[in-house]
């Protein structure tokens, strides 16, 4: 419910679906399900379909508002949940296409469609008649899911401002609309601002051979290196030329600038105004209320605790990086962020005899995809097969997930960069699953090499990212078998939702899980001693990484707690970086302009590390009982993933662990355990 009634939160990371006729939940293996997922829109056709879907949703909303007694589960709650499903089915594919479609006009049409749906969502949350109808339903004799559903709906009505006077509700409505539009501008400015540097052939010294071959020099004798992830990550890690690395990193930090400086400030100001109208001291307090933490003070205490725990480790890491830099520059007194990855590589070579360029040869894109699919079979007993359905770009592939002879979900992989496409890595929900009515459908959107040649090599870190996003995907599918659409899939608290993804990353470090697909061009599996070296080197620079993460978390919290008359984006950035990050501010850069989470997660970027603490505790059980223990994996699926949002996150964790989570496993990993 919170994904729907709090429109500005929802639409910053909207993950819904296309509105079509419902399909049978249980498809047989031999059946040919009809194509229910249109992707062949023109901008005009998308707009027309959007208008039809909107009108259908508005009609359903109007009918609910006019409803007369009796008010019960069948007359109020289920029709309301169907309305939510209609909205999600009308926007999910549109939102995805607005982020990935090759046609700029269609992307713009998608943005406009989402704006119109956001207005409807806001109207829902501010509807006094609908709130009164829901409140009048007696659920005392209903099951726990139904009682929880009503409770969540009523809470989100109140958080949306339904109890305010008419003038205030109108102001809230306008603010929500403005924030959605600003958020789209913020995201679009990042997505469209792909920058580059040009370097002579010597500027590619140190890069892997496959990277060099993919970046030929032009007629003027220069190679182009972009801020897209398949370029920027290898370049910062391997390029020998320090000046070129700095130049590329400066471009990377300035994505979205200068336009997003004003856009972000406007977003924060509007959100702070909204929070005030809703009765909160600041937007951070509003956001935290329905998370596991409940208050910004808990967030601040958590950031302080993690920063303190990692301080000594970070200092040791930094000292090693500086010593490595001084080998070539004896006068160096500090390490810059653009030097970090390159120096980490040097330390790992010298101290752990590990060359990550050697590791790359074992991770061909096609093999990685097949390996991740096989891992799902090995752990959870499901099978993934190709799904014959239209796609929006020739590089996109589609799949079905089978469990005990039935299709339980579908997904797309859009894995390679192109102009105008979302530039990070994320799961986009397209359709929420609803038991007996429709299957969950989602898409993974990433930016990896391999579009033209499936044998293209991936960084080990990219494989880890793939598994992370696939963790969201299986959560969406396994949790997409609910009786209430509102609880479907990744509908848990935002500060828990990353835990299943961080969990799945760990299997890339398990030899028995990777040996089958980590194979070089000669057909040789990655040697066990090499993976052991990787594990031994893994903990190096973890301290500096976590401290940097705390900088991001503190920055997001500070922006949404600062009074608007004191909001200086650059000043706060410098202050929080100096307070938390081991690496100094780089002059004339504006990291906040390209940090998309400042819109999507707003004040709550801490959630990544909070979730990691939980994930470490859960993972400990697999480390003790076996990473490929199918009985434990099924227990994890049934207690953590399958319930979706039907239970509080604290309860999900307790159901798996038989106790509340704690910091012990996280501290153990921090102190050197692999």
Beta strands, then each sheet from edge to edge (+ up, - down):
strand 1: 196-200
strand 2: 222-226
strand 3: 383-386
strand 4: 397-403
strand 5: 406-414
strand 6: 426-431
strand 7: 440-445
sheet 1: 1+ 2-
sheet 2: 3+ 4- 5+ 7+ 6-
end
